[in-house]
């Protein structure tokens, strides 16, 4: 059950971030787009890097969803086949950076006692065999 909960929490987030990585490369860089991307970068540098708690990402998730929507649209319109090698490399680089940033967070998430995936050092449960 704990694995199902962990998957239900993490899989949609990873899917949105994959679309975000694609969307970043498909954006048309107008002034409003630069403003939103700058807000996203600034907020992440100030809050996520210094605190690292998942709750601090909530205010910027609408911006992530907008950019992921650009990636979803590109994927649905089969723009991936028409992407240049440079754009594909940029999308892969963004995805790799996001993956490297998220590894410690996923590790902490999966080690949280709420998921029940790790030993918390407490007394064994009634159904656990005696040592």
Secondary structure, DSSP 8 states (H G I E B T S, - for coil): -HHHHHHHHHHHHHHHHHHHHHHHHH----HHHHHHHHHHHHHIIIIIHHH--GGGGGGGHHHHHHHHHHHHHHHHTTGGGG--HHHHHHHHHHHHHHHHHHHHHHHHHHHSGGGT-S--S----TTS---
